[in-house]
Amino acid sequence: MKLKSKLDLSKFSCIVIGVSAGGMEVLSKLLPSLPADFPLPVIIVQHLHKTSTGYYLEYYNEKCLLFVKEAKQNEIIKVGNIYFAPPDYHLLIENNKTFAISSDEKVNYSRPSIDILFESAADVYGEKLIGIILTGANNDGAEGMKIIKQKGGFTIAQNPLEAEFPVMPQSAIDTGTIDLILTLNEISDEFIKRDK
């Protein structure tokens, strides 16, 4: 399932990404492909161990043209940044487009939970939100993708045939609310070849 024309990013205000097992490899390919003038903030929940250090931020910053950082409580969401949920904390978006950090109970055995980020982002951004679900070994994010679609947003799933761990994108696809099923290279193409 593939659109003939590229996404018109001017119609959107934010991208949220959910990824779990196999995430380091796919993000190290996807995030560096985003140009320095990328017009949308990118907000990511990656399932990391709660004792994870900030190494992954340093790693991505060395590769990316955008600034990669951990989201902070009450921080204003800005273009030019790639934000990660802090390990062992849920990440939510408030109506004033700032972050909220929560240590509430795990959802889908996960904290941070992709569903929680996606659902709060859908409430705030509505039809101006793009949701992307990548490799992972559980169904976190499937419910969130449904809500993004219900609120008028646009949904993309990594092709499960390509994903190292196909359960997460397949669970989202099984909801029937995915607009595009793409390989990682095709996802990058949607964002970096906007003028072609």
Contact map, one row per residue, 1 for C-alpha under 8 A:
1110000000000000000000000000000000000000000000000000000000000000000000000000000000000000000000000000000000000000000000000000000000000000000000000000000000000000000000000000000000111100000000000000
1111000000000000000000000000000000000000000000000000000000000000000000000000000000000000000000000000000000000000000000000000000000000000000000000000000000000000000000000000000000011100000000000000
1111110000000000000000000000000000000000000000000000000000000000000000000000000000000000000000000000000000000000000000000000000000000000000000000000000000000000000000000000000000010000000000000000
0111110000000000000000000000000000000000000000000000000000000000000000000000000000000000000000000000000000000000000000000000000000000000000000000000000000000000000000000000000000000000000000000000
0011111000000000000000000000000000000000000000000000000000000000000000000000000000000000000000000000000000000000000000000000000000000000000000000000000000000000000000000000000000000000000000000000
0011111100000000000000000000000000000000000000000000000000000000000000000000000000000000000000000000000000000000000000000000000000000000000000000000000000000000000000000000000000000000000011101100
0000111110000000000000000000000000000000000000000000000000000000000000000000000000000000000000000000000000000000000000000000000000000000000000000000000000000000000000000000000000000000000001100100
0000011111110000000000000000000000000000000000000000000000000000000000000000000000000000000000000000000000000000000000000000000000000000000000000000000000000000000000000000000000000000000000000100
0000001111111000000000000000000000000011000000000000000000000000000000000000000000000000000000000000000000000000000000000000000000000000000000000000000000000000000000000000000000000000000000100000
0000000111111000000000000000000000000010000000000000000000000000000000000000000000000000000000000000000000000000000000000000000000000000000000000000000000000000000000000000000000000000000000000000
0000000111111000000000000000000000000000000000000000000000000000000000000000000000000000000000000000000000000000000000000000000100000000000000000000000000000000000000000000000000000000000000000000
0000000111111100000000000000000000000001000000000000000000000000000000000000000000000000000000000000000000000000000000000000001111000000000000000000000000000000000000000000000000000000000000000000
0000000011111110000000000000000000000001100000000000000000000000000000000000000000000000000000000000000000000000000000000000100110000000000000000000000000000000000000000000000000000000000000000000
0000000000011111000000000000000000000001111000000000000000000000000000000000000000000000000000000000000000000000000000000000100111000000000000000000000000000000000000000000000000000000000000000000
0000000000001111100000000000000000000001111000000000000000000000000000000000000000000000000000000000000000000000000000000000000011110000000000000000000000000000000000000000000000000000000000000000
0000000000000111110000000000000000000000011100000000000000000000000000000000000000000000000000000000000000000000000011001000000011110000000000000000000000000000000000000000000000000000000000000000
0000000000000011111000000000000000000000011110000000000000000000000000000000000000000000000000000000000000000000000000000000000000111100000000000000000000000000000000000000000000000000000000000000
0000000000000001111100000000000000000000000111000000000000000000000000000000000000000000000000000000000000000000010000000000000000011100000010000000000000000000000000000000000000000000000000000000
0000000000000000111111100000000000000000000111100000000000000000000000000000000000000000000000000000000000000000010000000000000000001111000000000000000000000000000000000000000000000000000000000000
0000000000000000011111100000000000000000000001110000000000000000000000000000000000000000000000000000000000000000000000000000000000000111100000000000000000000000000000000000000000000000000000000000
0000000000000000001111100000000000000000000000100000000000000000000000000000000000000000000000000000000000000000000000000000000000000011100000000000000000000000000110000000000000000000000000000000
0000000000000000001111111100000000000000000000000000000000000000000000000000000000000000000000000000000000000000000000000000000000000011000000000000000000000000000110000000000000000000000000000000
0000000000000000001111111110000000000000000001000000000000000000000000000000000000000000000000000000000000000000000000000000000000000111000000000000000000000000000000000000000000000000000000000000
0000000000000000000001111111000000000000000000000000000000000000000000000000000000000000000000000000000000000000000000000000000000000000000000000000000000000000000000000000000000000000000000000000
0000000000000000000001111111100000000000000000000000000000000000000000000000000000000000000000000000000000000000000000000000000000000000000000000000000000000000000000000000000000000000000000000000
0000000000000000000001111111110000000000000000000000000000000000000000000000000000000000000000000000000000000000000000000000000000000110000000000000000000000000000000000000000000000001000000000000
0000000000000000000000111111111000000000000000000000000000000000000000000000000000000000000000000000000000000000000000000000000000000000000000000000000000000000000000000000000000000000000000000000
0000000000000000000000011111111100000000000000000000000000010010000000000000000000000000000000000000000000000000000000000000000000000000000000000000000000000000000000000000000000000000000000000000
0000000000000000000000001111111110000000000000000000000000000000000000000000000000000000000000000000000000000000000000000000000000000000000000000000000000000000000000000000000000000001000000000000
0000000000000000000000000111111111000000000000000000000000000000000000000000000000000000000000000000000000000000000000000000000000000000000000000000000000000000000000000000000000000001101100000000
0000000000000000000000000011111111000000000000000000000000010001000000000000000000000000000000000000000000000000000000000000000000000000000000000000000000000000000000000000000000000000000000000000
0000000000000000000000000001111111100000000000000000000000010011100000000000000000000000000000000000000000000000000000000000000000000000000000000000000000000000000000000000000000000000000000000000
0000000000000000000000000000111111100000000000000000000000000001000000000000000000000000000000000000000000000000000000000000000000000000000000000000000000000000000000000000000000000000000100010000
0000000000000000000000000000011111110100000000000000000000000001110000000000000000000000000000000000000000000000000000000000000000000000000000000000000000000000000000000000000000000000000100110000
0000000000000000000000000000000111111100000000000000000000000000110000000000000000000000000000000000000000000000000000000000000000000000000000000000000000000000000000000000000000000000000000010000
0000000000000000000000000000000001111100000000000000000000000000110000000000000100000000000000000000000000000000000000000000000000000000000000000000000000000000000000000000000000000000000000000000
0000000000000000000000000000000000111110000000000000000000000000000000000000000100000000000000000000000000000000000000000000000000000000000000000000000000000000000000000000000000000000000000000000
0000000000000000000000000000000001111111000000000000000000000000010000000000001100000000000000000000000000000000000000000000000000000000000000000000000000000000000000000000000000000000000000000000
0000000011000000000000000000000000001111100000000000000000000000000000000000001100000000000000000000000000000000000000000000000000000000000000000000000000000000000000000000000000000000000000000000
0000000010011110000000000000000000000111110000000000000000000000000000000000001100000000000000000000000000000000000000000000000000000000000000000000000000000000000000000000000000000000000000000000
0000000000001110000000000000000000000011111000000000000000000000000000000000111111100000000000000000000000000000000000000000000000000000000000000000000000000000000000000000000000000000000000000000
0000000000000111100000000000000000000001111100000000000000000000000000000000000011100000000000000000000000000000000000000000000000000000000000000000000000000000000000000000000000000000000000000000
0000000000000111100000000000000000000000111110000000000000000000000000000000000001111000000000000000000000000000000000000000000000000000000000000000000000000000000000000000000000000000000000000000
0000000000000001111000000000000000000000011111000000000000000000000000000000000001111000000000000000000000000000000000000000000000000000000000000000000000000000000000000000000000000000000000000000
0000000000000000111000000000000000000000001111100000000000000000000000000000000000011000001000000000000000000001110010000000000000000000000000000000000000000000000000000000000000000000000000000000
0000000000000000011100100000000000000000000111110000000000000000000000000000000000011000000000000000000000000001010000000000000000000000000000000000000000000000000000000000000000000000000000000000
0000000000000000001110000000000000000000000011111000000000000000000000000000000000000010000000000000000000000111100000000000000000000000000000000000000000000000000000000000000000000000000000000000
0000000000000000000100000000000000000000000001111101000000000000000000000000000000000011000000000000000000000000000000000000000000000000000000000000000000000000000000000000000000000000000000000000
0000000000000000000000000000000000000000000000111111000000000000000000000000000000000011000000000000000000000000000000000000000000000000000000000000000000000000000000000000000000000000000000000000
0000000000000000000000000000000000000000000000011111000000000000000000000000000000000011000000000000000000000000000000000000000000000000000000000000000000000000000000000000000000000000000000000000
0000000000000000000000000000000000000000000000001111100000000000000000000000000000000010000000000000000000000000000000000000000000000000000000000000000000000000000000000000000000000000000000000000
0000000000000000000000000000000000000000000000011111111000000000000000000000000000000010000000000000000000000000000000000000000000000000000000000000000000000000000000000000000000000000000000000000
0000000000000000000000000000000000000000000000000011111100000000000000000000000000000000000000000000000000000000000000000000000000000000000000000000000000000000000000000000000000000000000000000000
0000000000000000000000000000000000000000000000000001111111000000000000000000000000000000000000000000000000000000000000000000000000000000000000000000000000000000000000000000000000000000000000000000
0000000000000000000000000000000000000000000000000001111111100000000000000000000000000000000000000000000000000000000000000000000000000000000000000000000000000000000000000000000000000000000000000000
0000000000000000000000000000000000000000000000000000111111110000000000000000000000000000000000000000000000000000000000000000000000000000000000000000000000000000000000000000000000000000000000000000
0000000000000000000000000000000000000000000000000000011111111000000111000000000000000000000000000000000000000000000000000000000000000000000000000000000000000000000000000000000000000000000000000000
0000000000000000000000000000000000000000000000000000011111111100000000000000000000000000000000000000000000000000000000000000000000000000000000000000000000000000000000000000000000000000000000000000
0000000000000000000000000000000000000000000000000000001111111110000000000000000000000000000000000000000000000000000000000000000000000000000000000000000000000000000000000000000000000000000000000000
0000000000000000000000000001001100000000000000000000000111111111000100000000000000000000000000000000000000000000000000000000000000000000000000000000000000000000000000000000000000000000000000000000
0000000000000000000000000000000000000000000000000000000011111111111100000000000000000000000000000000000000000000000000000000000000000000000000000000000000000000000000000000000000000000000000000000
0000000000000000000000000000000000000000000000000000000001111111000000000000000000000000000000000000000000000000000000000000000000000000000000000000000000000000000000000000000000000000000000000000
0000000000000000000000000001000100000000000000000000000000111111100000000000000000000000000000000000000000000000000000000000000000000000000000000000000000000000000000000000000000000000000000000000
0000000000000000000000000000001111000000000000000000000000011111111100000000000000000000000000000000000000000000000000000000000000000000000000000000000000000000000000000000000000000000000000000000
0000000000000000000000000000000101110000000000000000000000001011111000000000000000000000000000000000000000000000000000000000000000000000000000000000000000000000000000000000000000000000000000000000
0000000000000000000000000000000001110100000000000000000000001001111100000000000111000000000000000000000000000000000000000000000000000000000000000000000000000000000000000000000000000000000000000000
0000000000000000000000000000000000000000000000000000000000001001111110000000000111000000000000000000000000000000000000000000000000000000000000000000000000000000000000000000000000000000000000000000
0000000000000000000000000000000000000000000000000000000010011001011111000000000011110000000000000000000000000000000000000000000000000000000000000000000000000000000000000000000000000000000000000000
0000000000000000000000000000000000000000000000000000000010000000001111100000000011110000000000000000000000000000000000000000000000000000000000000000000000000000000000000000000000000000000000000000
0000000000000000000000000000000000000000000000000000000010000000000111110000000000111100000000000000000000000000000000000000000000000000000000000000000000000000000000000000000000000000000000000000
0000000000000000000000000000000000000000000000000000000000000000000011111010000000111100001000000010000000000000000000000000000000000000000000000000000000000000000000000000000000000000000000000000
0000000000000000000000000000000000000000000000000000000000000000000001111110000000000000000000000011100000000000000000000000000000000000000000000000000000000000000000000000000000000000000000000000
0000000000000000000000000000000000000000000000000000000000000000000000111110000000000000000000000111100000000000000000000000000000000000000000000000000000000000000000000000000000000000000000000000
0000000000000000000000000000000000000000000000000000000000000000000000011111000000000000000000000111000000000000000000000000000000000000000000000000000000000000000000000000000000000000000000000000
0000000000000000000000000000000000000000000000000000000000000000000000111111100000000000000000000110000000000000000000000000000000000000000000000000000000000000000000000000000000000000000000000000
0000000000000000000000000000000000000000000000000000000000000000000000000111110000000000000000001110000000000000000000000000000000000000000000000000000000000000000000000000000000000000000000000000
0000000000000000000000000000000000000000100000000000000000000000000000000011111000000000000000001110000000000000000000000000000000000000000000000000000000000000000000000000000000000000000000000000
0000000000000000000000000000000000000000100000000000000000000000000000000001111110000000000000000000000000000000000000000000000000000000000000000000000000000000000000000000000000000000000000000000
0000000000000000000000000000000000000111100000000000000000000000000000000000111110000000000000000000000000000000000000000000000000000000000000000000000000000000000000000000000000000000000000000000
0000000000000000000000000000000000011111100000000000000000000000011000000000011111000000000000000000000000000000000000000000000000000000000000000000000000000000000000000000000000000000000000000000
0000000000000000000000000000000000000000110000000000000000000000011110000000011111100000000000000000000000000000000000000000000000000000000000000000000000000000000000000000000000000000000000000000
0000000000000000000000000000000000000000111100000000000000000000011110000000000111110000000000000000000000000000000000000000000000000000000000000000000000000000000000000000000000000000000000000000
0000000000000000000000000000000000000000111100000000000000000000000111100000000011111000000000000000000000000000000000000000000000000000000000000000000000000000000000000000000000000000000000000000
0000000000000000000000000000000000000000001111000000000000000000000111100000000001111100000000000000000000000000000000000000000000000000000000000000000000000000000000000000000000000000000000000000
0000000000000000000000000000000000000000001111000000000000000000000001100000000000111110111000000000000000000001000000000000000000000000000000000000000000000000000000000000000000000000000000000000
0000000000000000000000000000000000000000000000000000000000000000000001100000000000011111111000000000000000000001000000000000000000000000000000000000000000000000000000000000000000000000000000000000
0000000000000000000000000000000000000000000000111111000000000000000000000000000000001111100000000000000000000011000000000000000000000000000000000000000000000000000000000000000000000000000000000000
0000000000000000000000000000000000000000000000011100000000000000000000000000000000000111110000000000001000000011000000000000000000000000000000000000000000000000000000000000000000000000000000000000
0000000000000000000000000000000000000000000000000000000000000000000000000000000000001111111000000000111100000011000000000000000000000000000000000000000000000000000000000000000000000000000000000000
0000000000000000000000000000000000000000000000000000000000000000000000000000000000001101111100000000111100000011100110000000000000000000000000000000000000000000000000000000000000000000000000000000
0000000000000000000000000000000000000000000010000000000000000000000000100000000000001100111110000011110000000001100110000000000000000000000000000000000000000000000000000000000000000000000000000000
0000000000000000000000000000000000000000000000000000000000000000000000000000000000000000011111000011110000000000000110011000000000000000000000000000000000000000000000000000000000000000000000000000
0000000000000000000000000000000000000000000000000000000000000000000000000000000000000000001111101111000000000000000010011001000000000000000000000000000000000000000000000000000000000000000000000000
0000000000000000000000000000000000000000000000000000000000000000000000000000000000000000000111111111000000000000000000010001000000000000000000000000000000000000000000000000000000000000000000000000
0000000000000000000000000000000000000000000000000000000000000000000000000000000000000000000011111100000000000000000000000011000000000000000000000000000000000000000000000000000000000000000000000000
0000000000000000000000000000000000000000000000000000000000000000000000000000000000000000000001111100000000000000000000000000000000000000000000000000000000000000000000000000000000000000000000000000
0000000000000000000000000000000000000000000000000000000000000000000000000001100000000000000011111110000000000000000000000001000000000000000000000000000000000000000000000000000000000000000000000000
0000000000000000000000000000000000000000000000000000000000000000000000001111100000000000000011111111000000000000000000000000000000000000000000000000000000000000000000000000000000000000000000000000
0000000000000000000000000000000000000000000000000000000000000000000000111111100000000000001111001111100000000000000000000000000000000000000000000000000000000000000000000000000000000000000000000000
0000000000000000000000000000000000000000000000000000000000000000000000011100000000000000001111000111110000000000000000000000000000000000000000000000000000000000000000000000000000000000000000000000
0000000000000000000000000000000000000000000000000000000000000000000000011000000000000000111100000011111000000000000000000000000000000000000000000000000000000000000000000000000000000000000000000000
0000000000000000000000000000000000000000000000000000000000000000000000000000000000000000111100000001111100000000000000000000000000000000000000000000000000000000000000000000000000000000000000000000
0000000000000000000000000000000000000000000000000000000000000000000000000000000000000001110000000000111110000010000000000000000000000000000000000000000000000000000000000000000000000000000000000000
0000000000000000000000000000000000000000000000000000000000000000000000000000000000000000110000000000011111000000000000000000000000000000000000000000000000000000000000000000000000000000000000000000
0000000000000000000000000000000000000000000000000000000000000000000000000000000000000000000000000000001111100010000000000000000000000000000000000000000000000000000000000000000000000000000000000000
0000000000000000000000000000000000000000000000000000000000000000000000000000000000000000000000000000000111111111100000000000000000000000000000000000000000000000000000000000000000000000000000000000
0000000000000000000000000000000000000000000000000000000000000000000000000000000000000000000000000000000011111110101100000000000000000000000100000000000000000000000000000000000000000000000000000000
0000000000000000000000000000000000000000000000000000000000000000000000000000000000000000000000000000000001111100100000000000000000000000011100000000000000000000000000000000000000000000000000000000
0000000000000000000000000000000000000000000000000000000000000000000000000000000000000000000000000000000001111110000000000000000000000000000000000000000000000000000000000000000000000000000000000000
0000000000000000000000000000000000000000000000100000000000000000000000000000000000000000000000000000000001111111100000000000000000000000000100000000000000000000000000000000000000000000000000000000
0000000000000000000000000000000000000000000000100000000000000000000000000000000000000011110000000000001011101111100000000000000000000000000000000000000000000000000000000000000000000000000000000000
0000000000000000000000000000000000000000000011100000000000000000000000000000000000001111111000000000000001000111110100000000000000000000000000000000000000000000000000000000000000000000000000000000
0000000000000000000000000000000000000000000010100000000000000000000000000000000000000000011000000000000001110111111110000000000000000000000110000000000000000000000000000000000000000000000000000000
0000000000000000011000000000000000000000000011000000000000000000000000000000000000000000000000000000000000000001111111000000000000000000000110010000000000000000000000000000000000000000000000000000
0000000000000000000000000000000000000000000000000000000000000000000000000000000000000000000000000000000000100000111111100000000000000000000111111000000000000000000000000000000000000000000000000000
0000000000000000000000000000000000000000000000000000000000000000000000000000000000000000011100000000000000100001111111110000000000000000000000010000000000000000000000000000000000000000000000000000
0000000000000001000000000000000000000000000010000000000000000000000000000000000000000000011110000000000000000000111111111000000000000000000000010000000000000000000000000000000000000000000000000000
0000000000000001000000000000000000000000000000000000000000000000000000000000000000000000000000000000000000000000011111111100000000100000000010011011000000000000000000000000000000000000000000000000
0000000000000000000000000000000000000000000000000000000000000000000000000000000000000000000000000000000000000000001111111110000000000000000000011011000000000000000000000000000000000000000000000000
0000000000000000000000000000000000000000000000000000000000000000000000000000000000000000000111000000000000000000000111111111000000000000000000000000000000000000000000000000000000000000000000000000
0000000000000001000000000000000000000000000000000000000000000000000000000000000000000000000110000000000000000000000011111111110010000000000000000001000000000000000000000000000000000000000000000000
0000000000000000000000000000000000000000000000000000000000000000000000000000000000000000000000000000000000000000000001111111111010000000000000000011001010000000000000000000000000000000000000000000
0000000000000000000000000000000000000000000000000000000000000000000000000000000000000000000000100000000000000000000000111111110000000000000000000000001000000000000000000000000000000000000000000000
0000000000000000000000000000000000000000000000000000000000000000000000000000000000000000000011101000000000000000000000011111110000000000000000000000000000000000000000000000000000000000000000000000
0000000000001100000000000000000000000000000000000000000000000000000000000000000000000000000000000000000000000000000000001111111110000000000000000000000000000000000000000000000000000000000000000000
0000000000000000000000000000000000000000000000000000000000000000000000000000000000000000000000000000000000000000000000001111111110000000000000000001001110000000000000000000000000000000000000000000
0000000000010000000000000000000000000000000000000000000000000000000000000000000000000000000000000000000000000000000000000100111110000000000000000000001111000000000000000000000000000000000000000000
0000000000111100000000000000000000000000000000000000000000000000000000000000000000000000000000000000000000000000000000000000111111000000000000000000000111000000000000000000000000000000000000000000
0000000000011111000000000000000000000000000000000000000000000000000000000000000000000000000000000000000000000000000000001100111111100000000000000001000011000000000000000000000000000000000000000000
0000000000010111000000000000000000000000000000000000000000000000000000000000000000000000000000000000000000000000000000000000000111110000000000000001000011110000000000000000000000000000000000000000
0000000000000011100000000000000000000000000000000000000000000000000000000000000000000000000000000000000000000000000001000000000011111000000000001001000011110000000000000000000000000000000000000000
0000000000000011110000000000000000000000000000000000000000000000000000000000000000000000000000000000000000000000000000000000000001111100000000000000000000111100000000000000000000000000000000000000
0000000000000000111000000000000000000000000000000000000000000000000000000000000000000000000000000000000000000000000000000000000000111110000010000000000000011100000000011001000000000000000000000000
0000000000000000111100100100000000000000000000000000000000000000000000000000000000000000000000000000000000000000000000000000000000011111000000000000000000001100001000011000000000000000000000000000
0000000000000000001111100100000000000000000000000000000000000000000000000000000000000000000000000000000000000000000000000000000000001111100000000000000000000101001111111000000000000000000000000000
0000000000000000001111100000000000000000000000000000000000000000000000000000000000000000000000000000000000000000000000000000000000000111111000000000000000000000001111111000000000000000000000000000
0000000000000000000110000000000000000000000000000000000000000000000000000000000000000000000000000000000000000000000000000000000000000011111000000000000000000000000011110000000000000000000000000000
0000000000000000000000000000000000000000000000000000000000000000000000000000000000000000000000000000000000010000000000000000000000000001111100000000000000000000000000110000000000000000000000000000
0000000000000000000000000000000000000000000000000000000000000000000000000000000000000000000000000000000000010000000000000000000000000001111111000000000000000000000000111011000000000000000000000000
0000000000000000000000000000000000000000000000000000000000000000000000000000000000000000000000000000000000110100111000000000000000000000011111100000000000000000000000010000000000000000000000000000
0000000000000000010000000000000000000000000000000000000000000000000000000000000000000000000000000000000000000000111001000000000000001000001111111000000000000000000000010001000000000000000000000000
0000000000000000000000000000000000000000000000000000000000000000000000000000000000000000000000000000000000000000001000000000000000000000001111111100000000000000000000011011101000000000000000000000
0000000000000000000000000000000000000000000000000000000000000000000000000000000000000000000000000000000000000000001000000000000000000000000111111110000000000000000000000001001000000000000000000000
0000000000000000000000000000000000000000000000000000000000000000000000000000000000000000000000000000000000000000011111100000000000000000000011111111000000000000000000000000000000000000000000000000
0000000000000000000000000000000000000000000000000000000000000000000000000000000000000000000000000000000000000000001001100000000000100000000011111111100000100000000000000001000011000000000000000000
0000000000000000000000000000000000000000000000000000000000000000000000000000000000000000000000000000000000000000000000000000000000000000000001111111110000000000000000000001001010000000000000000000
0000000000000000000000000000000000000000000000000000000000000000000000000000000000000000000000000000000000000000000001100100000000000000000000111111111000000000000000000000000000000000000000000000
0000000000000000000000000000000000000000000000000000000000000000000000000000000000000000000000000000000000000000000001101100010011100000000000011111111111100000000000000000000000000000000000000000
0000000000000000000000000000000000000000000000000000000000000000000000000000000000000000000000000000000000000000000000000000000000000000000000001111111111100000000000000000000011000000000000000000
0000000000000000000000000000000000000000000000000000000000000000000000000000000000000000000000000000000000000000000000000000000000000000000000000111111110000000000000000000000000000000000000000000
0000000000000000000000000000000000000000000000000000000000000000000000000000000000000000000000000000000000000000000000000110011000000000000000000011111110000000000000000000000000000000000000000000
0000000000000000000000000000000000000000000000000000000000000000000000000000000000000000000000000000000000000000000000000000011100000000000000000001111111000000000000000000000000000000000000000000
0000000000000000000000000000000000000000000000000000000000000000000000000000000000000000000000000000000000000000000000000100011111100000000000000001111111100000000000000000000000000000000000000000
0000000000000000000000000000000000000000000000000000000000000000000000000000000000000000000000000000000000000000000000000000001111100000000000000001100111110000000000000000000001100000000000000000
0000000000000000000000000000000000000000000000000000000000000000000000000000000000000000000000000000000000000000000000000000000001110000000000001001100011111000000000000000000011110000000000000000
0000000000000000000000000000000000000000000000000000000000000000000000000000000000000000000000000000000000000000000000000000000001111000000000000000000001111100000000000000000001111100000000000000
0000000000000000000000000000000000000000000000000000000000000000000000000000000000000000000000000000000000000000000000000000000000011100000000000000000000111110000000001101100001011100000000000000
0000000000000000000000000000000000000000000000000000000000000000000000000000000000000000000000000000000000000000000000000000000000011110000000000000000000011111011000001000000000001111001000000000
0000000000000000000000000000000000000000000000000000000000000000000000000000000000000000000000000000000000000000000000000000000000000000000000000000000000001111111001001000000000001111000000000000
0000000000000000000000000000000000000000000000000000000000000000000000000000000000000000000000000000000000000000000000000000000000000010000000000000000000000111111111101100000000000000000000000000
0000000000000000000000000000000000000000000000000000000000000000000000000000000000000000000000000000000000000000000000000000000000000000000000000000000000000011111001000000000000000000000000000000
0000000000000000000000000000000000000000000000000000000000000000000000000000000000000000000000000000000000000000000000000000000000000000000000000000000000000111111101000000000000000010000000000000
0000000000000000000000000000000000000000000000000000000000000000000000000000000000000000000000000000000000000000000000000000000000000111000000000000000000000111111111001000000000000000000000000000
0000000000000000000011000000000000000000000000000000000000000000000000000000000000000000000000000000000000000000000000000000000000000011000000000000000000000001011111000000000000000000000000000000
0000000000000000000011000000000000000000000000000000000000000000000000000000000000000000000000000000000000000000000000000000000000000011100000000000000000000001001111110000000000000000000000000000
0000000000000000000000000000000000000000000000000000000000000000000000000000000000000000000000000000000000000000000000000000000000000011100000000000000000000011111111111100000000000000000000000000
0000000000000000000000000000000000000000000000000000000000000000000000000000000000000000000000000000000000000000000000000000000000000011111000000000000000000001000011111110000000000000000000000000
0000000000000000000000000000000000000000000000000000000000000000000000000000000000000000000000000000000000000000000000000000000000001111111111000000000000000000000011111111000000000000000000000000
0000000000000000000000000000000000000000000000000000000000000000000000000000000000000000000000000000000000000000000000000000000000001111001001000000000000001111001001111111100000000000000000000000
0000000000000000000000000000000000000000000000000000000000000000000000000000000000000000000000000000000000000000000000000000000000000000000000000000000000001001000001111111110000000000000000000000
0000000000000000000000000000000000000000000000000000000000000000000000000000000000000000000000000000000000000000000000000000000000000000001001000000000000000000000000111111111000000000000000000000
0000000000000000000000000000000000000000000000000000000000000000000000000000000000000000000000000000000000000000000000000000000000001000001011101100000000001000000000011111111111000000000000000000
0000000000000000000000000000000000000000000000000000000000000000000000000000000000000000000000000000000000000000000000000000000000000000000001000000000000001000000000001111111111001000000000000000
0000000000000000000000000000000000000000000000000000000000000000000000000000000000000000000000000000000000000000000000000000000000000000000000000000000000000000000000000111111110000000000000000000
0000000000000000000000000000000000000000000000000000000000000000000000000000000000000000000000000000000000000000000000000000000000000000000001100100000000000000000000000011111111000000000000000000
0000000000000000000000000000000000000000000000000000000000000000000000000000000000000000000000000000000000000000000000000000000000000000000000000000000000000000000000000001111111000000000000000000
0000000000000000000000000000000000000000000000000000000000000000000000000000000000000000000000000000000000000000000000000000000000000000000000001100100000100000000000000001111111100000000000000000
0000000000000000000000000000000000000000000000000000000000000000000000000000000000000000000000000000000000000000000000000000000000000000000000001000100001111000000000000001101111111000000000000000
1000000000000000000000000000000000000000000000000000000000000000000000000000000000000000000000000000000000000000000000000000000000000000000000000000000001110000000000000000000011111000000000000000
1110000000000000000000000000000000000000000000000000000000000000000000000000000000000000000000000000000000000000000000000000000000000000000000000000000000111000000000000000000001111100000000000000
1100000000000000000000000000000000000000000000000000000000000000000000000000000000000000000000000000000000000000000000000000000000000000000000000000000000011110000000000000100001111110000000000000
1100000000000000000000000000000000000000000000000000000000000000000000000000000000000000000000000000000000000000000000000000000000000000000000000000000000011110000000000000000000011111111000000000
0000000000000000000000000000000000000000000000000000000000000000000000000000000000000000000000000000000000000000000000000000000000000000000000000000000000000110010000000000000000001111111000000000
0000000000000000000000000100110000000000000000000000000000000000000000000000000000000000000000000000000000000000000000000000000000000000000000000000000000000110000000000000000000000111111100000000
0000000000000000000000000000010000000000000000000000000000000000000000000000000000000000000000000000000000000000000000000000000000000000000000000000000000000000000000000000000000000111111110000000
0000000000000000000000000000000000000000000000000000000000000000000000000000000000000000000000000000000000000000000000000000000000000000000000000000000000000000000000000000000000000111111111000000
0000000000000000000000000000010000000000000000000000000000000000000000000000000000000000000000000000000000000000000000000000000000000000000000000000000000000100000000000000000000000111111111100000
0000000000000000000000000000010011000000000000000000000000000000000000000000000000000000000000000000000000000000000000000000000000000000000000000000000000000000000000000000000000000001111111110000
0000010000000000000000000000000000000000000000000000000000000000000000000000000000000000000000000000000000000000000000000000000000000000000000000000000000000000000000000000000000000000111111111100
0000011000000000000000000000000000000000000000000000000000000000000000000000000000000000000000000000000000000000000000000000000000000000000000000000000000000000000000000000000000000000011111111100
0000011010000000000000000000000001000000000000000000000000000000000000000000000000000000000000000000000000000000000000000000000000000000000000000000000000000000000000000000000000000000001111111100
0000000000000000000000000000000011100000000000000000000000000000000000000000000000000000000000000000000000000000000000000000000000000000000000000000000000000000000000000000000000000000000111111100
0000010000000000000000000000000000000000000000000000000000000000000000000000000000000000000000000000000000000000000000000000000000000000000000000000000000000000000000000000000000000000000011111111
0000011100000000000000000000000000000000000000000000000000000000000000000000000000000000000000000000000000000000000000000000000000000000000000000000000000000000000000000000000000000000000011111111
0000000000000000000000000000000000000000000000000000000000000000000000000000000000000000000000000000000000000000000000000000000000000000000000000000000000000000000000000000000000000000000000001111
0000000000000000000000000000000000000000000000000000000000000000000000000000000000000000000000000000000000000000000000000000000000000000000000000000000000000000000000000000000000000000000000001111
